[in-house]
Amino acid sequence: MRLICFLFSPTDFEASFIRLLDKITNGSRIEINQTGTTLYYQPGLLYGGSVEHDCSVLRSIGYYLESLLCLAPFMKHPLRIVLRGVTNDQVDPSVDVLKATALPLLKQFGIDGESFELKIVRRGMPPGGGGEVVFSCPVRKVLKPLQLTDPGKIKRIRGMAYSVRVSPQMANRIVDSARSVLNKFLPDIYIYTDHMKGINSGKSPGFGLSLVAETTNGTFLSAELASNPQGQGAAVLPEDLGRNCARLLLEEIYRGGCVDSTNQSLALLLMTLGQQDVSKVLLGPLSPFLFSLSLMILIEFLRHLKSFFQIMFKIETKPCGEELKGGDKVLMTCVGIGFSNLSKTLK
């Protein structure tokens, strides 16, 4: 058992995250000193089960889901958790994007089943929140090694334009403006509209768009934008938001790779924990996006993997050419540590 101690000045959302870790584990020891500057954390057993948690509205539910996606497959019991708070904001990956990109990535590692789902019950926009999400994940004893080296070509684009506590026409205007950009490159485009009413629309008005491009080899690349929170910043036109989100998706497609920039760290972590076999994944340029902390870079995450698991990745640069279109790519290779989930309940 490792005792972790570090300087800490918890905000509301960090304190909420610590409470979430306490709910999904058994035997964790958490102590914060009286001044709130030092945290002692002794990890317990990943227990799972049925859990409910009210997230801080300062960060979206995606902030909490990113960590749950890393931990859920290794619980003692299958995890079913209800998270309440903000479903879409401008800081963290939205629930829509994680559902469309992270879940298919986990399936590549053998994490799949009827109980594997991420469902949006209610939407909640900042600053009031009021959204609700249900995440269910089965447990696995071992992870399969991964070989993702050919992203394939873009075959279709799907999206979700959502609006809450505003006119339903907002979502339609977003769809029209996004299609005006994307139709120049691809005919197979369908963007759904989701206008929730009443209790399902949360406590604050807002709208946004999430787009996902799927390739012939099953790679998913995403982009998203959301309106400014109520009472903060200038008003955003739906037409501008739709066009800008479409351009962000085109930029993500140019970056390319077999994993989009939102899920790079998740893929590398699961490769590390896989069986003692070679895993390879082709990424776009190493992104500064990591667990919603834009000041950290992926290289720092690789250093953490080395510190905790004594594992190093082989990094090969693949310049763009006839075989690889878009920006320069990076091929990441490692041999998994052979982690086995000994806590998994035997039936």
PyMOL commands that set and color helices and strands:
alter all, ss='L'
color gray80, all
select helices_A, chain A and resi 12-24+61-74+95-108+169-182+198-201+238-255+261-272+298-309
alter helices_A, ss='H'
color red, helices_A
select strands_A, chain A and resi 4-7+25-26+29-32+38-42+45-46+49-54+79-85+117-122+131-137+147-148+154-164+189-196+206-215+220-226+278-283+314-318+329-335
alter strands_A, ss='S'
color yellow, strands_A
deselect
rebuild
show_as cartoon
